[in-house]
Amino acid sequence: MATATAQIHLRTPPKTKVLLAMAAELSGAANLTDYILRAAVDRARSDLSSQQTFALGSKHWSEFSKRIDAPARDLVKLRKLLTEEDVFDRHTS
């Protein structure tokens, strides 16, 4: 794992810190920071994964599958968009 160099500062009520410290000890975490960071990273991955997946009912799934399996169309504007330089490729003189 990469060496940690960034810092995150938290303020919490004393009771919350005691609760987290107890849970960290019971979980076998190396320390409170490790416990909190592991829990936060797990939650962040979960939150982000919900933005990368979607669910469809059977009717909508059938329509989606039909469209995704259909042959690609030659869309002139899309081809132009994907083959021209974008703003990040342009160099200022």
BAVEX-513629 format. One record per atom (N, C-alpha, C, O): atom name; residue in three letters; y negated, z negated, x. Coordinates in steps of 0.05 Angstrom, whole numbers, always signed. Layout:
<rs>
R  site  code       y       z       x
R    CA   ALA       Y       Z       X
...
</rs>
This chain:
<rs>
R  site  code       y       z       x
R     N   MET     +24      +0     +17
R    CA   MET      +0      +0      +0
R     C   MET     -25      +0     +18
R     O   MET     -25     -13     +39
R     N   ALA     -46     +14      +9
R    CA   ALA     -70     +16     +24
R     C   ALA     -84     -12     +27
R     O   ALA     -81     -29      +9
R     N   THR     -98     -15     +48
R    CA   THR    -112     -40     +52
R     C   THR    -135     -42     +32
R     O   THR    -150     -23     +29
R     N   ALA    -137     -65     +20
R    CA   ALA    -158     -69      -1
R     C   ALA    -185     -75     +13
R     O   ALA    -186     -92     +30
R     N   THR    -205     -60      +6
R    CA   THR    -231     -64     +17
R     C   THR    -253     -68      -4
R     O   THR    -274     -79      +1
R     N   ALA    -248     -59     -29
R    CA   ALA    -267     -61     -50
R     C   ALA    -264     -89     -63
R     O   ALA    -242    -100     -65
R     N   GLN    -287     -99     -73
R    CA   GLN    -286    -126     -85
R     C   GLN    -294    -123    -115
R     O   GLN    -310    -107    -122
R     N   ILE    -282    -141    -131
R    CA   ILE    -289    -144    -159
R     C   ILE    -294    -174    -163
R     O   ILE    -276    -190    -157
R     N   HIS    -317    -181    -173
R    CA   HIS    -323    -209    -177
R     C   HIS    -321    -215    -207
R     O   HIS    -331    -200    -224
R     N   LEU    -308    -237    -214
R    CA   LEU    -304    -245    -242
R     C   LEU    -314    -273    -246
R     O   LEU    -312    -290    -229
R     N   ARG    -326    -278    -269
R    CA   ARG    -332    -305    -278
R     C   ARG    -316    -310    -303
R     O   ARG    -313    -293    -320
R     N   THR    -305    -334    -305
R    CA   THR    -288    -341    -327
R     C   THR    -290    -370    -333
R     O   THR    -296    -386    -316
R     N   PRO    -286    -378    -358
R    CA   PRO    -285    -407    -364
R     C   PRO    -263    -420    -348
R     O   PRO    -242    -408    -343
R     N   PRO    -266    -445    -340
R    CA   PRO    -246    -459    -325
R     C   PRO    -219    -459    -338
R     O   PRO    -198    -457    -324
R     N   LYS    -217    -462    -364
R    CA   LYS    -191    -462    -378
R     C   LYS    -177    -435    -375
R     O   LYS    -152    -435    -372
R     N   THR    -192    -414    -375
R    CA   THR    -180    -388    -371
R     C   THR    -169    -385    -343
R     O   THR    -147    -374    -340
R     N   LYS    -183    -395    -323
R    CA   LYS    -173    -394    -296
R     C   LYS    -148    -410    -293
R     O   LYS    -129    -402    -280
R     N   VAL    -147    -434    -305
R    CA   VAL    -123    -450    -304
R     C   VAL     -99    -435    -317
R     O   VAL     -77    -435    -306
R     N   LEU    -104    -423    -340
R    CA   LEU     -83    -408    -354
R     C   LEU     -72    -385    -336
R     O   LEU     -48    -382    -333
R     N   LEU     -91    -370    -324
R    CA   LEU     -83    -348    -307
R     C   LEU     -68    -358    -282
R     O   LEU     -49    -346    -273
R     N   ALA     -77    -380    -270
R    CA   ALA     -64    -391    -247
R     C   ALA     -36    -400    -253
R     O   ALA     -17    -395    -237
R     N   MET     -32    -412    -276
R    CA   MET      -5    -421    -284
R     C   MET     +13    -396    -288
R     O   MET     +36    -396    -279
R     N   ALA      +3    -376    -301
R    CA   ALA     +19    -352    -306
R     C   ALA     +25    -338    -279
R     O   ALA     +47    -328    -276
R     N   ALA      +6    -338    -261
R    CA   ALA     +11    -325    -235
R     C   ALA     +33    -339    -220
R     O   ALA     +50    -327    -208
R     N   GLU     +32    -365    -221
R    CA   GLU     +52    -381    -207
R     C   GLU     +80    -377    -219
R     O   GLU    +100    -373    -205
R     N   LEU     +81    -377    -245
R    CA   LEU    +107    -373    -259
R     C   LEU    +118    -345    -254
R     O   LEU    +142    -341    -254
R     N   SER    +100    -325    -251
R    CA   SER    +109    -298    -248
R     C   SER    +118    -292    -219
R     O   SER    +131    -271    -214
R     N   GLY    +112    -310    -201
R    CA   GLY    +119    -305    -173
R     C   GLY     +99    -288    -158
R     O   GLY    +105    -279    -136
R     N   ALA     +76    -284    -170
R    CA   ALA     +55    -269    -156
R     C   ALA     +47    -283    -130
R     O   ALA     +48    -308    -129
R     N   ALA     +39    -268    -110
R    CA   ALA     +31    -280     -85
R     C   ALA      +7    -298     -88
R     O   ALA      +5    -319     -75
R     N   ASN     -11    -291    -106
R    CA   ASN     -35    -307    -111
R     C   ASN     -48    -298    -137
R     O   ASN     -39    -279    -150
R     N   LEU     -69    -312    -145
R    CA   LEU     -82    -306    -170
R     C   LEU     -94    -278    -170
R     O   LEU     -92    -264    -190
R     N   THR    -106    -270    -148
R    CA   THR    -117    -243    -147
R     C   THR     -96    -222    -151
R     O   THR    -100    -203    -166
R     N   ASP     -73    -225    -138
R    CA   ASP     -51    -206    -141
R     C   ASP     -42    -205    -170
R     O   ASP     -38    -183    -181
R     N   TYR     -40    -228    -183
R    CA   TYR     -32    -228    -211
R     C   TYR     -52    -214    -229
R     O   TYR     -44    -197    -246
R     N   ILE     -77    -220    -226
R    CA   ILE     -98    -208    -243
R     C   ILE     -99    -178    -238
R     O   ILE    -101    -162    -257
R     N   LEU     -99    -170    -213
R    CA   LEU    -101    -142    -206
R     C   LEU     -77    -127    -217
R     O   LEU     -80    -105    -228
R     N   ARG     -53    -138    -214
R    CA   ARG     -29    -124    -225
R     C   ARG     -31    -121    -255
R     O   ARG     -24     -99    -265
R     N   ALA     -39    -142    -269
R    CA   ALA     -42    -140    -298
R     C   ALA     -63    -120    -306
R     O   ALA     -60    -105    -325
R     N   ALA     -85    -120    -291
R    CA   ALA    -107    -101    -298
R     C   ALA     -99     -72    -293
R     O   ALA    -105     -54    -309
R     N   VAL     -85     -67    -271
R    CA   VAL     -75     -40    -265
R     C   VAL     -55     -31    -286
R     O   VAL     -56      -8    -295
R     N   ASP     -37     -48    -294
R    CA   ASP     -17     -41    -315
R     C   ASP     -32     -34    -341
R     O   ASP     -25     -14    -353
R     N   ARG     -52     -49    -348
R    CA   ARG     -67     -44    -372
R     C   ARG     -83     -18    -370
R     O   ARG     -84      -3    -389
R     N   ALA     -95     -14    -347
R    CA   ALA    -110     +11    -343
R     C   ALA     -92     +35    -345
R     O   ALA    -100     +55    -358
R     N   ARG     -69     +34    -333
R    CA   ARG     -50     +57    -336
R     C   ARG     -42     +61    -365
R     O   ARG     -40     +84    -374
R     N   SER     -37     +40    -379
R    CA   SER     -30     +42    -407
R     C   SER     -53     +55    -423
R     O   SER     -48     +73    -439
R     N   ASP     -77     +45    -419
R    CA   ASP    -100     +56    -434
R     C   ASP    -104     +85    -427
R     O   ASP    -110    +101    -445
R     N   LEU    -102     +92    -402
R    CA   LEU    -105    +120    -394
R     C   LEU     -83    +138    -405
R     O   LEU     -88    +161    -412
R     N   SER     -59    +128    -405
R    CA   SER     -37    +145    -415
R     C   SER     -40    +151    -444
R     O   SER     -30    +172    -453
R     N   SER     -53    +134    -459
R    CA   SER     -57    +140    -487
R     C   SER     -76    +163    -491
R     O   SER     -77    +175    -513
R     N   GLN     -91    +170    -470
R    CA   GLN    -109    +192    -472
R     C   GLN     -96    +218    -463
R     O   GLN    -107    +240    -466
R     N   GLN     -71    +216    -454
R    CA   GLN     -57    +240    -443
R     C   GLN     -34    +248    -461
R     O   GLN     -21    +269    -456
R     N   THR     -28    +233    -482
R    CA   THR      -6    +240    -500
R     C   THR     -17    +240    -528
R     O   THR     -37    +228    -535
R     N   PHE      -2    +254    -546
R    CA   PHE      -9    +254    -574
R     C   PHE     +16    +256    -590
R     O   PHE     +36    +266    -581
R     N   ALA     +15    +248    -615
R    CA   ALA     +38    +249    -633
R     C   ALA     +31    +267    -656
R     O   ALA      +9    +267    -667
R     N   LEU     +51    +282    -665
R    CA   LEU     +48    +300    -688
R     C   LEU     +70    +296    -707
R     O   LEU     +93    +290    -700
R     N   GLY     +64    +299    -733
R    CA   GLY     +85    +298    -753
R     C   GLY    +101    +324    -751
R     O   GLY     +93    +343    -737
R     N   SER    +124    +325    -765
R    CA   SER    +142    +348    -762
R     C   SER    +128    +375    -770
R     O   SER    +133    +395    -756
R     N   LYS    +112    +375    -791
R    CA   LYS     +99    +400    -799
R     C   LYS     +80    +409    -777
R     O   LYS     +80    +433    -769
R     N   HIS     +63    +391    -767
R    CA   HIS     +44    +399    -746
R     C   HIS     +59    +405    -720
R     O   HIS     +50    +422    -705
R     N   TRP     +81    +391    -714
R    CA   TRP     +96    +396    -690
R     C   TRP    +108    +425    -690
R     O   TRP    +107    +439    -670
R     N   SER    +118    +433    -713
R    CA   SER    +128    +460    -716
R     C   SER    +107    +481    -710
R     O   SER    +112    +500    -696
R     N   GLU     +83    +477    -721
R    CA   GLU     +61    +495    -717
R     C   GLU     +53    +495    -687
R     O   GLU     +48    +516    -675
R     N   PHE     +51    +472    -676
R    CA   PHE     +44    +469    -647
R     C   PHE     +65    +484    -630
R     O   PHE     +57    +499    -612
R     N   SER     +90    +479    -635
R    CA   SER    +112    +492    -620
R     C   SER    +110    +522    -622
R     O   SER    +114    +537    -603
R     N   LYS    +105    +532    -647
R    CA   LYS    +103    +561    -651
R     C   LYS     +81    +573    -635
R     O   LYS     +84    +594    -622
R     N   ARG     +58    +560    -634
R    CA   ARG     +35    +570    -620
R     C   ARG     +39    +568    -589
R     O   ARG     +32    +586    -575
R     N   ILE     +51    +547    -580
R    CA   ILE     +55    +543    -551
R     C   ILE     +76    +563    -541
R     O   ILE     +75    +571    -517
R     N   ASP     +95    +570    -558
R    CA   ASP    +117    +589    -549
R     C   ASP    +109    +618    -553
R     O   ASP    +123    +636    -544
R     N   ALA     +87    +623    -566
R    CA   ALA     +78    +651    -571
R     C   ALA     +70    +664    -545
R     O   ALA     +61    +650    -526
R     N   PRO     +73    +690    -543
R    CA   PRO     +64    +704    -519
R     C   PRO     +34    +700    -514
R     O   PRO     +18    +697    -533
R     N   ALA     +27    +699    -489
R    CA   ALA      -1    +695    -482
R     C   ALA     -17    +720    -490
R     O   ALA      -8    +742    -489
R     N   ARG     -42    +715    -499
R    CA   ARG     -60    +737    -506
R     C   ARG     -79    +741    -483
R     O   ARG     -86    +723    -469
R     N   ASP     -88    +766    -480
R    CA   ASP    -107    +772    -459
R     C   ASP    -135    +767    -471
R     O   ASP    -145    +784    -486
R     N   LEU    -146    +745    -466
R    CA   LEU    -173    +738    -476
R     C   LEU    -193    +744    -454
R     O   LEU    -195    +730    -434
R     N   VAL    -209    +764    -459
R    CA   VAL    -228    +774    -439
R     C   VAL    -247    +753    -429
R     O   VAL    -251    +750    -405
R     N   LYS    -258    +737    -447
R    CA   LYS    -278    +717    -440
R     C   LYS    -264    +695    -423
R     O   LYS    -276    +684    -404
R     N   LEU    -239    +687    -430
R    CA   LEU    -225    +667    -415
R     C   LEU    -218    +678    -387
R     O   LEU    -221    +663    -368
R     N   ARG    -209    +702    -386
R    CA   ARG    -203    +715    -360
R     C   ARG    -227    +714    -342
R     O   ARG    -226    +708    -318
R     N   LYS    -251    +722    -353
R    CA   LYS    -276    +722    -338
R     C   LYS    -283    +694    -329
R     O   LYS    -290    +690    -305
R     N   LEU    -280    +674    -346
R    CA   LEU    -286    +647    -339
R     C   LEU    -269    +637    -316
R     O   LEU    -278    +623    -298
R     N   LEU    -243    +644    -317
R    CA   LEU    -225    +634    -296
R     C   LEU    -225    +650    -270
R     O   LEU    -214    +640    -250
R     N   THR    -238    +673    -269
R    CA   THR    -238    +689    -245
R     C   THR    -266    +689    -231
R     O   THR    -267    +696    -208
R     N   GLU    -287    +682    -245
R    CA   GLU    -313    +682    -232
R     C   GLU    -317    +656    -217
R     O   GLU    -304    +636    -223
R     N   GLU    -336    +657    -198
R    CA   GLU    -343    +632    -183
R     C   GLU    -355    +612    -203
R     O   GLU    -369    +620    -222
R     N   ASP    -349    +587    -199
R    CA   ASP    -361    +567    -216
R     C   ASP    -384    +554    -200
R     O   ASP    -389    +561    -177
R     N   VAL    -399    +536    -213
R    CA   VAL    -422    +525    -201
R     C   VAL    -416    +510    -175
R     O   VAL    -433    +507    -158
R     N   PHE    -391    +500    -172
R    CA   PHE    -384    +486    -147
R     C   PHE    -378    +505    -124
R     O   PHE    -378    +496    -101
R     N   ASP    -372    +530    -130
R    CA   ASP    -366    +549    -109
R     C   ASP    -391    +564     -99
R     O   ASP    -391    +575     -78
R     N   ARG    -412    +562    -114
R    CA   ARG    -437    +577    -107
R     C   ARG    -451    +562     -84
R     O   ARG    -452    +537     -84
R     N   HIS    -461    +577     -65
R    CA   HIS    -475    +565     -43
R     C   HIS    -505    +572     -45
R     O   HIS    -512    +595     -52
R     N   THR    -522    +553     -40
R    CA   THR    -550    +559     -40
R     C   THR    -559    +570     -13
R     O   THR    -549    +561      +8
R     N   SER    -576    +589     -14
R    CA   SER    -585    +602     +11
R     C   SER    -608    +586     +23
R     O   SER    -618    +594     +44
</rs>
